């Protein structure tokens, strides 16, 4: 969390510090990121920056957590309706967010691509908790009474499938600026293959 002096800044100044810090960490990674470049671009002194954030790591964690919360606020998770339709709307909403904030997408890719980094590990755990909660919301209305361990395995399996699919679709969407209609068709192609798996005996059936 930022220190108290940060919250006394104007909204515009807070946003500038966030966006320029995001840009720095995205461009250089955590280790090579320079607080000197950040203060130069934001027009604040280095002393002031460290009044707002005690360490560079604190600043990095703040940028990552703020980005993740912005994503959550943007997501359009449908509480009701057909499962794959809810998943598609959620994914399209996430893709729209990353197209609006490509630096967030690039930073997230950098972090998840380096899971052994000691600073990134805490962020990855935070992201995983968010991802698990999103999946739980999406699966919340699936019928069938199942034991907790069985439900956890189901969520794990679908998490692996959907995360792999999402990475592929996201990469194409953000890198090639695909429009919503083409993205929707691509997702429908995936779901056409996945739907029989959800409806197969023992999976709990489609909602």
KOLKOL-749102 format. One record per residue: x, y, z of N, C-alpha, C in turn; residue number from 1; residue in one letter. Coordinates in steps of 0.001 Angstrom, whole numbers. Example, Ala and Ser with C-alpha at 12.3 -4.5 7.8 and 13.67 -1.06 7.14 Angstrom:
REM KOLKOL-749102
      nu      nv      nw     cau     cav     caw      cu      cv      cw pos code
   13190   -5690    7800   12300   -4500    7800   13200   -3300    7800   1    a
   12850   -2250    7080   13670   -1060    7140   12900      30    7870   2    s
//
This chain:
REM KOLKOL-749102
      nu      nv      nw     cau     cav     caw      cu      cv      cw pos code
     836   -1200       0       0       0       0     874    1254       0   1    x
     428    2302    -681    1161    3571    -615    1117    4144     801   2    x
    2060    5005    1101    2064    5701    2383    1049    6849    2339   3    x
     717    7385    3501    -338    8392    3610    -127    9615    2712   4    x
    1110   10146    2581    1288   11334    1727     817   11139     291   5    x
     847    9902    -204     420    9646   -1578   -1051   10015   -1766   6    x
   -1865    9735    -764   -3310    9963    -878   -3684   11441    -778   7    x
   -2705   12288    -439   -2943   13728    -409   -2682   14361   -1770   8    x
   -2127   13585   -2696   -1885   14086   -4047   -3196   14203   -4812   9    x
   -3190   15014   -5853   -4374   15095   -6706   -4568   13761   -7429  10    x
   -5785   13505   -7870   -6076   12283   -8624   -5212   12207   -9872  11    x
   -5013   13348  -10519   -4207   13383  -11738   -2757   12981  -11442  12    x
   -2210   13464  -10319    -822   13135   -9973    -688   11667   -9584  13    x
   -1656   11152   -8865   -1638    9726   -8515   -1648    8869   -9778  14    x
   -2500    9243  -10734   -2592    8479  -11980   -1288    8576  -12772  15    x
    -657    9742  -12783     619    9920  -13493    1695    9016  -12890  16    x
    1766    8967  -11573    2763    8106  -10918    2491    6644  -11256  17    x
    1223    6261  -11233     875    4884  -11583    1257    4558  -13025  18    x
     836    5389  -13968    1061    5073  -15385    2537    5091  -15754  19    x
    3304    6028  -15203    4732    6083  -15528    5503    4955  -14850  20    x
    5071    4559  -13670    5701    3410  -13003    5370    2132  -13758  21    x
    4117    2005  -14173    3704     855  -14988    4552     769  -16252  22    x
    4705    1878  -16938    5514    1920  -18164    6957    1499  -17892  23    x
    7519    1978  -16798    8907    1646  -16466    9080     157  -16182  24    x
    8200    -405  -15366    8303   -1836  -15045    8007   -2704  -16265  25    x
    7109   -2247  -17117    6802   -2989  -18345    7987   -2975  -19303  26    x
    8642   -1825  -19415    9754   -1689  -20364   11028   -2384  -19901  27    x
   11302   -2350  -18591   12602   -2799  -18093   12544   -3992  -17150  28    x
   11348   -4381  -16717   11273   -5420  -15714   11597   -4855  -14344  29    x
   11323   -5639  -13312   11522   -5128  -11951   12989   -4797  -11680  30    x
   13893   -5699  -12005   15300   -5534  -11622   15943   -4317  -12271  31    x
   15676   -4102  -13542   16332   -3013  -14272   15541   -1709  -14226  32    x
   14348   -1739  -13667   13541    -514  -13584   14260     530  -12735  33    x
   14151    1778  -13151   14859    2865  -12480   13878    3874  -11895  34    x
   13968    4089  -10598   13138    5124   -9984   13586    6509  -10450  35    x
   14847    6648  -10884   15317    7932  -11430   14530    8310  -12680  36    x
   14283    7320  -13549   13501    7607  -14755   12050    7931  -14397  37    x
   11531    7234  -13392   10139    7480  -12987    9969    8902  -12476  38    x
   10859    9357  -11591   10708   10708  -11024   10938   11773  -12101  39    x
   11811   11482  -13054   12050   12448  -14135   10798   12643  -14977  40    x
   10096   11532  -15265    8912   11616  -16119    7689   12134  -15367  41    x
    7675   11960  -14048    6517   12418  -13275    6709   13821  -12707  42    x
    7944   14309  -12720    8202   15655  -12219    8184   15764  -10708  43    x
    8421   14656  -10015    8526   14702   -8555    9954   14371   -8157  44    x
   10310   14701   -6939   11657   14392   -6473   11730   12929   -6029  45    x
   12956   12405   -6005   13124   11023   -5569   12741   10881   -4095  46    x
   13045   11925   -3314   12670   11905   -1904   11168   11807   -1724  47    x
   10434   12528   -2577    8971   12483   -2504    8446   11104   -2859  48    x
    9034   10503   -3916    8589    9169   -4332    8688    8181   -3180  49    x
    9805    8269   -2420    9996    7324   -1329    9268    7739     -52  50    x
    8610    8908     -93    7641    9210     956    6316    8523     641  51    x
    6059    8343    -649    4821    7696   -1086    4924    6170   -1025  52    x
    6126    5652   -1327    6382    4208   -1327    7737    3980    -684  53    x
    7777    3141     338    9017    2977    1095   10138    2384     258  54    x
    9802    1473    -652   10813     792   -1464   10322     663   -2907  55    x
   11239     322   -3792   10854      58   -5179    9905   -1135   -5244  56    x
   10116   -2113   -4395    9223   -3274   -4378    7807   -2873   -3992  57    x
    7674   -1981   -3012    6348   -1498   -2621    5651    -818   -3802  58    x
    6412     -37   -4561    5865     638   -5735    5425    -384   -6779  59    x
    6243   -1396   -6989    5932   -2431   -7965    4670   -3195   -7575  60    x
    4568   -3588   -6323    3391   -4320   -5843    2144   -3450   -5991  61    x
    2275   -2178   -5681    1152   -1255   -5834     678   -1210   -7285  62    x
    1610   -1077   -8220    1266   -1018   -9642     543   -2296  -10069  63    x
    1056   -3441   -9640     459   -4724  -10022    -931   -4895   -9430  64    x
   -1085   -4579   -8156   -2376   -4764   -7504   -3409   -3769   -8029  65    x
   -2998   -2535   -8291   -3924   -1551   -8864   -4381   -1999  -10248  66    x
   -3449   -2518  -11044   -3784   -3000  -12392   -4789   -4136  -12309  67    x
   -4557   -5061  -11381   -5458   -6208  -11236   -6844   -5766  -10773  68    x
   -6907   -4788   -9887   -8212   -4314   -9405   -8947   -3539  -10496  69    x
   -8200   -2818  -11318   -8818   -2146  -12465   -9447   -3178  -13398  70    x
   -8725   -4289  -13617   -9246   -5355  -14468  -10525   -5935  -13873  71    x
  -10504   -6216  -12576  -11692   -6779  -11920  -12891   -5844  -12024  72    x
  -12645   -4541  -11866  -13731   -3570  -11969  -14317   -3536  -13382  73    x
  -13469   -3869  -14367  -13888   -3806  -15767  -14629   -5064  -16220  74    x
  -14319   -6192  -15594  -14862   -7468  -16058  -16382   -7515  -15963  75    x
  -16956   -8160  -16951  -18407   -8294  -17010  -18767   -9753  -16744  76    x
  -18708  -10155  -15467  -18987  -11537  -15092  -20487  -11707  -14895  77    x
  -21072  -12552  -15724  -22518  -12755  -15685  -22889  -13801  -14630  78    x
  -23777  -13463  -13690  -24145  -14423  -12641  -25061  -15538  -13134  79    x
  -25743  -15304  -14254  -26700  -16295  -14749  -26520  -16473  -16252  80    x
  -27084  -17566  -16758  -27027  -17822  -18191  -26182  -19034  -18510  81    x
  -26144  -19392  -19793  -25373  -20547  -20243  -23894  -20347  -19934  82    x
  -23244  -21416  -19495  -21860  -21330  -19038  -20935  -20707  -20077  83    x
  -20933  -21248  -21302  -19984  -20759  -22298  -20294  -19330  -22739  84    x
  -21537  -18953  -22676  -21880  -17565  -23005  -21331  -16629  -21940  85    x
  -21400  -17065  -20675  -20845  -16260  -19586  -19327  -16166  -19700  86    x
  -18696  -17293  -20043  -17242  -17293  -20208  -16847  -16366  -21350  87    x
  -17572  -16442  -22460  -17233  -15610  -23612  -17344  -14127  -23273  88    x
  -18416  -13738  -22607  -18595  -12338  -22245  -17486  -11864  -21303  89    x
  -17091  -12750  -20381  -16011  -12396  -19460  -14696  -12221  -20206  90    x
  -14385  -13161  -21112  -13141  -13075  -21875  -13124  -11854  -22795  91    x
  -14227  -11581  -23445  -14292  -10409  -24325  -14122   -9125  -23521  92    x
  -14666   -9118  -22314  -14504   -7962  -21445  -13041   -7803  -21024  93    x
  -12388   -8925  -20717  -10973   -8878  -20333  -10101   -8417  -21509  94    x
  -10392   -8919  -22693   -9635   -8525  -23879   -9809   -7031  -24151  95    x
  -11030   -6527  -24009  -11283   -5098  -24214  -10459   -4262  -23236  96    x
  -10329   -4755  -22000   -9518   -4043  -21002   -8061   -3987  -21436  97    x
   -7507   -5130  -21863   -6095   -5166  -22243   -5817   -4350  -23509  98    x
   -6809   -4263  -24407   -6633   -3431  -25593   -6638   -1953  -25203  99    x
   -7379   -1617  -24176   -7407    -244  -23678   -6143      77  -22888 100    x
   -5625    -926  -22152   -4425    -735  -21328   -3367   -1779  -21712 101    x
   -2758   -1647  -22885   -1793   -2663  -23346    -571   -2799  -22449 102    x
    -187   -1709  -21756     971   -1805  -20857     694   -2772  -19710 103    x
    -554   -2830  -19242    -917   -3778  -18182    -769   -5204  -18694 104    x
   -1232   -5426  -19910   -1115   -6762  -20511     348   -7186  -20628 105    x
    1199   -6279  -21102    2611   -6607  -21263    3290   -6862  -19919 106    x
    2918   -6100  -18899    3493   -6326  -17568    3051   -7669  -17016 107    x
    1758   -8000  -17155    1261   -9281  -16671    1974  -10436  -17375 108    x
    2181  -10326  -18675    2880  -11375  -19432    4309  -11540  -18925 109    x
    4959  -10422  -18660    6334  -10473  -18169    6418  -11169  -16809 110    x
    5465  -10863  -15936    5466  -11447  -14597    5194  -12946  -14654 111    x
    4137  -13327  -15372    3779  -14746  -15430    4798  -15564  -16218 112    x
    5584  -14888  -17060    6633  -15584  -17811    7897  -15803  -17014 113    x
    7965  -15220  -15802    9144  -15375  -14937    8717  -15771  -13525 114    x
    8099  -16960  -13393    7534  -17345  -12091    8572  -17578  -11003 115    x
    9842  -17744  -11370   10868  -17985  -10360   11401  -16718   -9717 116    x
   11068  -15568  -10265   11561  -14305   -9706   10958  -14104   -8316 117    x
   11779  -13811   -7303   11268  -13731   -5924   10217  -12652   -5718 118    x
   10331  -11521   -6410    9329  -10460   -6259    8065  -10814   -7031 119    x
    8231  -11413   -8200    7077  -11773   -9024    6223  -12856   -8372 120    x
    6839  -13713   -7555    6110  -14838   -6975    4917  -14374   -6143 121    x
    5104  -13303   -5361    4001  -12786   -4547    2875  -12255   -5419 122    x
    3261  -11599   -6514    2254  -11054   -7429    1497  -12179   -8115 123    x
    2211  -13224   -8526    1575  -14363   -9199     558  -15022   -8279 124    x
     882  -15160   -6994     -68  -15737   -6040   -1319  -14859   -5933 125    x
   -1112  -13552   -5939   -2235  -12613   -5880   -3111  -12756   -7119 126    x
   -2473  -12834   -8304   -3209  -13011   -9555   -3962  -14342   -9566 127    x
   -3325  -15396   -9023   -3960  -16706   -9018   -5214  -16708   -8155 128    x
   -5157  -16005   -7034   -6337  -15902   -6169   -7484  -15215   -6913 129    x
   -7148  -14160   -7663   -8166  -13456   -8444   -8751  -14376   -9505 130    x
   -7867  -15084  -10214   -8311  -15999  -11266   -9206  -17095  -10693 131    x
   -8852  -17631   -9531   -9659  -18671   -8888  -11047  -18137   -8526 132    x
  -11090  -16897   -8045  -12377  -16303   -7666  -13264  -16084   -8888 133    x
  -12643  -15676  -10007  -13403  -15482  -11243  -13980  -16811  -11714 134    x
  -13145  -17853  -11697  -13620  -19181  -12102  -14732  -19669  -11189 135    x
  -14578  -19419   -9902  -15603  -19845   -8947  -16928  -19157   -9253 136    x
  -16858  -17874   -9620  -18072  -17148   -9979  -18697  -17740  -11243 137    x
  -17849  -18078  -12217  -18359  -18631  -13468  -18968  -20012  -13276 138    x
  -18386  -20798  -12387  -18861  -22160  -12150  -19917  -22222  -11056 139    x
  -20182  -21084  -10426  -21050  -21094   -9252  -22431  -21658   -9486 140    x
  -22949  -21508  -10712  -24317  -21961  -10961  -24389  -23337  -11608 141    x
  -23240  -24012  -11740  -23292  -25360  -12308  -24063  -26283  -11379 142    x
  -24957  -27088  -11900  -25773  -27955  -11044  -24995  -29160  -10544 143    x
  -25558  -29813   -9559  -24956  -31055   -9084  -24307  -30872   -7729 144    x
  -24566  -31777   -6830  -23932  -31728   -5521  -22659  -32555   -5560 145    x
  -21544  -31899   -5289  -20275  -32594   -5367  -19454  -32304   -4121 146    x
  -18593  -33249   -3810  -17730  -33035   -2670  -16733  -31927   -2984 147    x
  -16239  -31285   -1924  -15358  -30128   -2092  -14102  -30473   -2888 148    x
  -13502  -31653   -2610  -12268  -32026   -3325  -12555  -32246   -4805 149    x
  -13710  -32825   -5115  -14093  -33052   -6507  -14296  -31723   -7231 150    x
  -14957  -30793   -6551  -15194  -29472   -7130  -13872  -28756   -7389 151    x
  -12920  -28895   -6453  -11611  -28252   -6618  -10896  -28807   -7842 152    x
  -10990  -30115   -8049  -10351  -30711   -9224  -10992  -30219  -10510 153    x
  -12310  -30100  -10496  -13006  -29587  -11670  -12537  -28172  -12000 154    x
  -12448  -27323  -10966  -12006  -25954  -11175  -10573  -25906  -11694 155    x
   -9725  -26775  -11154   -8331  -26825  -11612   -8263  -27179  -13092 156    x
   -9002  -28212  -13490   -8981  -28657  -14885   -9465  -27558  -15818 157    x
  -10598  -26938  -15472  -11125  -25883  -16332  -10249  -24641  -16308 158    x
   -9592  -24409  -15183   -8644  -23293  -15105   -7507  -23490  -16100 159    x
   -6943  -24706  -16149   -5853  -24981  -17091   -6319  -24801  -18531 160    x
   -7496  -25327  -18825   -8018  -25235  -20196   -8277  -23780  -20590 161    x
   -9014  -23073  -19733   -9415  -21714  -20072   -8236  -20744  -20064 162    x
   -7276  -20949  -19147   -6108  -20069  -19115   -5266  -20233  -20379 163    x
   -5083  -21493  -20822   -4338  -21735  -22053   -5024  -21117  -23254 164    x
   -6334  -21304  -23331   -7109  -20729  -24420   -7051  -19208  -24368 165    x
   -7183  -18654  -23162   -7190  -17205  -23003   -5859  -16586  -23428 166    x
   -4750  -17225  -23061   -3445  -16693  -23445   -3304  -16608  -24951 167    x
   -3754  -17652  -25645   -3656  -17670  -27097   -4529  -16582  -27716 168    x
   -5773  -16487  -27270   -6701  -15511  -27830   -6261  -14090  -27474 169    x
   -5837  -13888  -26223   -5385  -12566  -25804   -4199  -12090  -26619 170    x
   -3237  -12993  -26833   -2039  -12620  -27593   -2418  -12150  -28996 171    x
   -3281  -12894  -29653   -3702  -12511  -31000   -4523  -11221  -30972 172    x
   -5374  -11087  -29964   -6256   -9922  -29897   -5472   -8634  -29687 173    x
   -4541   -8652  -28718   -3796   -7444  -28379   -2705   -7166  -29407 174    x
   -2002   -8209  -29833    -891   -8025  -30771   -1361   -7629  -32160 175    x
   -2507   -8183  -32589   -2993   -7939  -33951   -4249   -7077  -33991 176    x
   -4658   -6557  -32816   -5799   -5631  -32742   -7044   -6192  -33431 177    x
   -7383   -7436  -33089   -8550   -8070  -33692   -9833   -7402  -33202 178    x
  -10822   -7324  -34079  -12082   -6708  -33672  -12933   -7714  -32907 179    x
  -13975   -7189  -32240  -14801   -8005  -31351  -15515   -9128  -32093 180    x
  -15933   -8874  -33327  -16664   -9900  -34095  -15769  -11097  -34376 181    x
  -14536  -10836  -34801  -13610  -11938  -35096  -13234  -12684  -33816 182    x
  -13046  -11938  -32736  -12721  -12578  -31462  -13861  -13487  -31006 183    x
  -15082  -13001  -31168  -16244  -13790  -30770  -16304  -15089  -31560 184    x
  -16000  -15038  -32862  -16001  -16244  -33688  -14910  -17212  -33246 185    x
  -13733  -16684  -32914  -12634  -17543  -32455  -13028  -18263  -31167 186    x
  -13642  -17535  -30244  -14063  -18143  -28986  -15139  -19195  -29222 187    x
  -16051  -18914  -30135  -17097  -19896  -30447  -16484  -21188  -30991 188    x
  -15420  -21078  -31779  -14740  -22270  -32313  -14156  -23114  -31177 189    x
  -13549  -22442  -30194  -13018  -23161  -29033  -14153  -23839  -28255 190    x
  -15218  -23101  -28009  -16303  -23609  -27181  -17036  -24771  -27849 191    x
  -17055  -24777  -29170  -17675  -25883  -29896  -16970  -27196  -29562 192    x
  -15662  -27112  -29358  -14873  -28294  -28991  -15022  -28616  -27504 193    x
  -15058  -27572  -26673  -15081  -27781  -25225  -16454  -28159  -24669 194    x
  -17509  -27744  -25338  -18851  -27971  -24798  -19158  -29439  -24509 195    x
  -18812  -30394  -25402  -19091  -31803  -25086  -18382  -32289  -23824 196    x
  -17218  -31684  -23502  -16495  -32087  -22292  -17288  -31694  -21048 197    x
  -17887  -30528  -21086  -18657  -30077  -19930  -19941  -30882  -19775 198    x
  -20501  -31289  -20916  -21772  -32008  -20879  -21603  -33509  -20680 199    x
  -20339  -33974  -20732  -20085  -35414  -20599  -20506  -35897  -19226 200    x
  -20842  -37185  -19150  -21269  -37794  -17893  -20210  -37628  -16826 201    x
  -20647  -37140  -15655  -19733  -37007  -14519  -19157  -35628  -14392 202    x
  -19425  -34723  -15339  -18866  -33375  -15214  -19818  -32418  -14533 203    x
  -21058  -32868  -14378  -22030  -31997  -13721  -23016  -31396  -14692 204    x
  -22769  -31575  -16009  -23711  -31079  -16996  -23593  -29604  -17248 205    x
  -24100  -29167  -18385  -24053  -27744  -18731  -25189  -27018  -18051 206    x
  -24948  -25775  -17667  -26007  -25014  -17012  -27050  -24597  -18009 207    x
//
